[in-house]
Amino acid sequence: MSSFKLNISEDWAVVILGFIIIFLAVWGFVIPVPHYEWTDSATLQSLFSQANELHVLYQFVFAYIMVIVGAMITGKPIMPYVRSFPVVFGLTIIALLLSGNARLSDLGLETVIFSLIIGLIIGNLFKLPVWFKNALNAEFLVKIGLVLLGTGVIFSNILEAGSLGLVQSLIVVLSVWYFAFWLCRRLKVDEELTMMISSAVSICGVSAAIATSGAIKGDSKKLSYVVSMVLITAIPMMIGMPYIARLLELPEEVTGAWLGGSIDTTGAVVASGSLVGERALEISTIVKFSQNVLLGLAALAISVYWTYRGTPAGEHIEKPGLGIIWERFPKFVLGFIAASLLFSFALDAETVDRVKGSVKSIQGLWFALAFTSIGLETNFRDLLRHNSAKPFWAFLIAQGFNILVTLAVAWWLFG
């Protein structure tokens, strides 16, 4: 039971697995959604009922099968995944239980943040076996989640709510991306980190970092570094920005546009918007989804730029053709776009309403598993030793610029 060889790249594999999950849900195969919400010891104990434990088991078996099938069709050794996945899943369950606490949930602390923190603690305090770390493929897990994320980007909902969100997204993305790129170059940050940081700050955080890494065939350790920065800085932003908006007495529409354009993860945007009000939540979600729509265009543009630019190793490609651009383009983005088109135009509203809850739950599980893996495989001492602290400061300064520019544009368009 070593490996089953097929010539399928990881990007195409996640598209296949993502659409298997989607089609199973559409055809009526629904994985039960476990409950993790609790307020005190009594409600916490109720989560360990036989019914809820069975729901957790169903999700575990389903995700376990998907991971093993993914290893098989990409030609990777299966046994490391067989042995490591239960550990990652168990740690993720702890993160789900922590985020299910009512007080922590009210603060807007979502599961992926606890997943990352748990992974970072274990990954940096303990020396993990080499076979275990080699089986931690966080990119593979998060890409499946990104394909499923497309099911929540419904074009009609965005257009019905108005085009101002798209206008803001275009202005902010272009201005912040260029500033972050310029800043990283001035600080002499290496080219791969420059591209990932610029995209993560300006577009949509983790999703954009993953798409950029795929477009430039980036180093997975550098990607983990950027993702960790995105999630760690998201915590003070999603808690502090709503209170700053209240102190400044900003209208709800302006606050929502500001939150949606500045905070890098969709879950954190929803949590922050909820702290302000219904209108702020609506606007913040629209703006964030508008940025998600730009993900595919950004990945294509970065693929073209990187192909013409050459690689950090010094490779220079003269007159690259469409074949090279296609080779660099992250194919999972096509899965994201296809899922969005399917749920926007092909499926009827009744079917979308019936399956979106189940798909969103399994999508959240993939993201949580991915960020547990990112934490486990991220060693800050190694990253700082090789990359210095310059990328960190570049990210913070660019994020500050993003907050100010987004506030100005939000006030202009929604004030």
C-alpha positions in Angstrom: 0.0 0.0 0.0 2.6 2.5 -1.1 1.2 4.7 -3.8 -1.2 4.6 -6.8 0.4 6.5 -9.7 -1.7 8.8 -11.8 -0.5 11.8 -13.7 -2.7 14.3 -11.9 -1.3 17.5 -10.5 -2.2 18.7 -7.0 -4.2 21.6 -8.4 -6.4 19.4 -10.6 -6.7 16.9 -7.8 -8.3 19.5 -5.5 -10.7 20.5 -8.3 -11.8 16.9 -8.7 -12.2 16.3 -5.0 -14.0 19.7 -4.5 -16.5 18.9 -7.1 -17.0 15.3 -5.8 -18.0 17.0 -2.5 -20.3 19.5 -4.3 -22.0 16.9 -6.5 -22.5 14.5 -3.6 -24.3 17.3 -1.7 -26.4 18.3 -4.8 -27.4 14.6 -5.2 -28.6 14.4 -1.6 -25.6 12.9 0.1 -25.3 15.2 3.0 -22.7 14.8 5.8 -24.3 15.6 9.2 -23.1 18.8 10.7 -21.8 18.4 14.3 -22.5 21.0 16.9 -19.7 22.7 18.8 -21.5 25.6 20.5 -21.4 25.8 24.3 -21.7 28.3 27.1 -21.0 26.3 30.3 -19.9 22.9 31.5 -23.4 21.4 31.1 -23.7 22.5 27.5 -20.1 21.4 26.8 -20.9 18.0 28.1 -23.9 17.8 25.8 -21.6 18.0 22.8 -20.3 14.5 23.7 -23.7 12.9 23.2 -23.7 9.8 21.0 -25.6 11.5 18.1 -23.1 14.4 18.0 -20.1 12.1 18.3 -21.5 10.1 15.3 -21.7 13.3 13.3 -18.1 14.1 14.1 -17.1 10.5 13.1 -19.0 10.8 9.8 -17.1 14.0 8.9 -13.8 12.4 10.0 -14.4 9.3 7.8 -15.5 11.4 4.8 -12.5 13.8 5.1 -10.1 10.8 5.7 -11.3 9.1 2.5 -10.9 12.4 0.5 -7.3 12.8 1.8 -6.3 9.2 1.0 -7.9 9.5 -2.5 -6.0 12.7 -3.0 -2.7 11.0 -2.1 -3.5 8.2 -4.5 -4.4 10.2 -7.6 -1.4 12.5 -7.1 0.9 9.5 -6.8 2.1 10.3 -3.2 2.8 7.6 -0.5 -0.4 6.8 1.3 0.8 5.5 4.6 2.1 8.9 6.0 -1.3 10.4 5.4 -3.1 7.4 6.9 -1.0 7.8 10.1 -0.9 11.6 10.3 -4.4 12.7 9.4 -6.1 11.4 12.6 -3.7 13.5 14.7 -4.4 16.6 12.6 -8.1 16.0 12.8 -8.0 15.5 16.6 -6.2 18.8 17.1 -8.7 20.5 14.8 -11.6 19.2 17.0 -10.0 20.9 20.0 -9.9 24.2 17.9 -13.6 23.7 17.0 -14.5 23.2 20.6 -12.6 26.3 21.7 -14.2 28.5 19.0 -17.6 27.0 19.9 -17.5 28.8 23.3 -20.1 31.6 23.4 -17.7 34.2 24.9 -14.9 33.5 22.5 -17.4 33.4 19.6 -18.8 36.8 20.6 -15.2 38.2 20.4 -15.1 37.1 16.7 -12.4 34.5 17.2 -13.0 31.9 14.5 -11.9 28.3 14.3 -8.9 28.8 12.0 -7.3 31.1 14.5 -7.4 28.5 17.2 -6.3 25.8 14.7 -3.2 27.9 13.8 -2.4 28.7 17.4 -2.6 25.1 18.5 -0.5 24.0 15.5 2.1 26.7 16.2 2.4 25.8 19.9 2.9 22.1 19.1 5.1 22.6 16.0 7.4 25.1 17.8 7.7 23.4 21.2 8.0 19.8 20.1 10.2 18.1 17.5 7.8 16.4 15.1 8.9 13.2 13.2 10.1 13.9 9.6 7.5 11.5 8.1 4.8 13.4 10.0 5.9 16.8 8.8 6.3 15.6 5.2 2.6 14.5 5.3 1.4 17.9 6.4 0.1 19.3 3.0 -1.7 22.4 4.2 -1.9 23.8 0.7 -3.7 20.7 -0.6 -6.3 21.0 2.2 -6.9 24.8 1.9 -7.2 24.6 -1.9 -10.1 22.1 -1.5 -11.7 24.7 0.9 -11.1 27.4 -1.7 -12.9 25.4 -4.4 -15.8 25.0 -2.0 -15.6 28.7 -1.1 -16.7 29.4 -4.7 -20.2 28.0 -3.9 -20.8 31.0 -1.6 -19.9 33.7 -4.2 -23.3 34.2 -5.8 -23.1 36.8 -8.5 -26.8 37.8 -8.3 -26.5 38.6 -4.6 -23.5 40.9 -5.2 -25.1 42.6 -8.1 -28.4 43.1 -6.4 -26.7 44.8 -3.5 -25.0 47.3 -5.8 -21.8 47.8 -7.7 -20.1 50.0 -5.1 -18.5 47.0 -3.5 -16.8 46.0 -6.7 -15.7 49.6 -7.4 -14.1 49.8 -3.9 -12.5 46.4 -4.3 -10.8 47.5 -7.6 -9.5 50.8 -6.2 -8.2 49.3 -3.0 -6.7 46.1 -4.5 -4.8 48.0 -7.2 -3.5 50.8 -4.9 -2.6 48.6 -1.9 -1.0 45.8 -4.0 1.2 48.4 -5.7 2.2 50.0 -2.4 3.0 46.7 -0.8 5.0 45.6 -3.8 7.0 48.9 -3.8 7.6 48.7 -0.1 8.8 45.1 -0.2 11.2 46.0 -3.0 12.5 49.0 -1.0 13.1 46.7 2.0 14.8 44.1 -0.2 12.3 41.4 0.6 12.8 38.4 -1.7 10.6 38.2 -4.8 8.5 35.2 -3.7 7.6 36.8 -0.4 7.0 40.1 -2.1 4.4 38.7 -4.4 2.6 36.7 -1.6 2.6 39.6 0.9 1.3 42.1 -1.8 -1.5 39.8 -2.7 -2.4 38.8 0.8 -2.7 42.4 2.1 -4.5 43.8 -0.9 -6.9 41.1 -2.1 -8.3 38.5 0.3 -5.7 37.3 2.7 -5.0 33.6 2.9 -6.9 32.8 -0.3 -4.8 35.3 -2.3 -1.6 34.1 -0.8 -2.4 30.6 -1.8 -3.4 31.6 -5.3 -0.2 33.6 -5.7 2.0 30.8 -4.4 0.4 28.5 -6.9 0.9 31.0 -9.7 4.6 31.5 -9.0 5.3 27.9 -7.7 6.3 29.5 -4.4 8.1 27.9 -1.4 5.6 26.3 0.9 7.5 27.5 4.0 7.3 31.1 2.9 3.6 30.7 2.2 3.1 29.3 5.8 4.9 32.4 7.1 2.6 34.8 5.2 -0.5 32.9 6.2 0.6 33.0 9.8 1.0 36.8 9.6 -2.4 37.2 8.0 -4.2 35.2 10.7 -2.3 36.6 13.7 -2.9 40.2 12.6 -6.5 39.5 11.8 -7.2 39.0 15.6 -6.6 42.6 16.7 -8.1 44.0 13.5 -11.4 42.2 13.8 -11.8 43.0 17.5 -10.4 46.6 17.4 -11.8 48.1 14.2 -15.5 48.0 15.1 -14.7 49.9 18.3 -12.6 52.4 16.5 -15.5 52.9 14.1 -17.8 53.6 17.0 -15.3 56.1 18.5 -15.2 57.9 15.1 -19.0 57.7 14.8 -18.8 56.2 11.3 -22.1 55.3 9.6 -22.8 51.6 9.4 -22.4 51.5 5.6 -19.0 53.1 5.8 -17.9 50.8 8.7 -19.1 47.7 6.8 -17.2 48.7 3.7 -14.1 49.5 5.8 -14.2 46.1 7.6 -14.9 44.1 4.4 -12.0 45.8 2.5 -9.5 45.7 5.3 -9.8 42.4 7.2 -8.3 39.5 5.3 -10.5 36.5 6.2 -14.2 36.1 5.4 -15.1 34.7 8.8 -13.4 37.5 10.6 -15.2 40.0 8.4 -18.6 38.5 9.3 -17.7 38.5 13.0 -16.6 42.1 12.9 -19.6 43.2 10.9 -21.9 41.5 13.4 -20.4 43.5 16.2 -21.6 46.7 14.5 -25.0 45.9 13.1 -27.1 44.3 10.3 -26.3 46.9 7.7 -22.6 46.8 8.4 -22.7 43.0 8.2 -24.4 43.2 4.9 -22.0 45.7 3.3 -18.9 44.1 4.8 -19.9 40.7 3.3 -20.6 42.2 -0.1 -17.2 44.0 -0.2 -15.4 40.8 0.9 -17.2 38.7 -1.7 -16.3 41.3 -4.3 -12.7 40.9 -3.5 -13.1 37.1 -3.7 -14.4 37.6 -7.2 -11.2 39.3 -8.2 -9.1 36.3 -7.0 -9.2 34.6 -10.4 -8.2 37.7 -12.3 -5.4 38.4 -9.9 -4.1 34.8 -10.2 -4.1 35.1 -14.0 -2.3 38.5 -13.9 0.3 37.3 -11.5 0.9 34.2 -13.6 1.5 36.3 -16.7 3.8 38.8 -14.8 5.8 36.0 -13.2 6.3 34.2 -16.5 7.6 37.3 -18.2 9.6 38.3 -15.2 11.5 35.1 -14.8 12.1 33.2 -11.6 14.0 34.2 -8.4 16.7 31.6 -9.3 17.7 33.8 -12.3 15.8 31.9 -15.0 14.8 34.2 -17.9 12.2 33.1 -20.4 12.2 34.9 -23.7 8.8 35.4 -25.4 6.9 32.9 -23.2 3.8 31.5 -24.9 0.4 30.7 -23.6 1.5 27.2 -22.7 3.9 28.5 -20.1 1.4 30.9 -18.7 -1.2 28.0 -18.5 1.4 25.9 -16.7 1.9 28.5 -14.1 -1.7 29.4 -13.6 -3.1 27.8 -10.4 -5.8 25.4 -11.7 -7.7 25.3 -8.4 -8.8 28.9 -9.1 -10.7 27.5 -12.1 -12.5 25.2 -9.6 -13.4 28.2 -7.5 -14.8 30.1 -10.5 -16.6 27.0 -11.8 -18.2 26.4 -8.4 -19.3 30.0 -8.3 -20.8 29.8 -11.8 -22.6 26.6 -10.9 -24.3 28.0 -7.8 -24.9 31.4 -9.4 -26.5 30.3 -12.7 -26.9 26.5 -13.2 -28.6 25.4 -10.0 -32.1 26.6 -8.9 -32.5 28.6 -5.7 -34.2 25.7 -3.9 -31.2 23.4 -4.5 -28.7 26.1 -3.5 -30.6 26.7 -0.2 -30.8 23.0 0.5 -27.1 22.2 0.1 -25.2 25.4 1.0 -25.2 24.7 4.7 -23.7 21.3 4.3 -21.1 22.5 1.8 -20.2 25.5 4.0 -19.7 23.2 7.0 -17.3 20.8 5.2 -15.6 23.9 3.7 -15.0 25.2 7.2 -13.6 21.8 8.2 -11.1 21.9 5.4 -9.9 25.3 6.3 -9.6 24.4 9.9 -7.6 21.3 9.1 -5.4 23.3 6.8 -4.5 25.9 9.4 -3.8 23.2 12.0 -1.3 21.8 9.4 0.1 25.3 8.7 0.8 25.8 12.4 2.4 22.4 12.8 4.8 22.9 9.8 5.7 26.5 10.6 8.9 27.0 12.6 9.4 30.7 13.3 13.0 30.4 14.2 13.8 28.8 10.9 11.8 31.4 9.0 13.4 34.3 10.7 16.8 32.8 10.3 16.3 32.6 6.5 14.1 35.6 5.9 15.0 38.2 8.6 12.2 40.4 10.1 11.9 42.6 7.0 8.9 40.7 5.5 7.1 41.0 8.9 7.6 44.8 9.0 6.7 45.1 5.3 3.4 43.2 6.0 2.5 45.4 9.0 3.3 48.7 7.2 1.3 47.5 4.1 -1.6 46.4 6.3 -1.6 49.9 8.0 -1.7 51.5 4.6 -4.5 49.2 3.5 -6.6 50.2 6.6 -6.2 53.9 5.9 -6.8 53.7 2.1 -9.8 51.5 2.5 -11.3 53.8 5.1 -10.9 56.8 2.7 -12.4 54.9 -0.2 -15.3 53.5 1.9 -16.1 57.0 3.2 -16.0 58.4 -0.4 -18.3 55.7 -1.8 -20.6 54.9 1.1 -20.5 58.0 3.3 
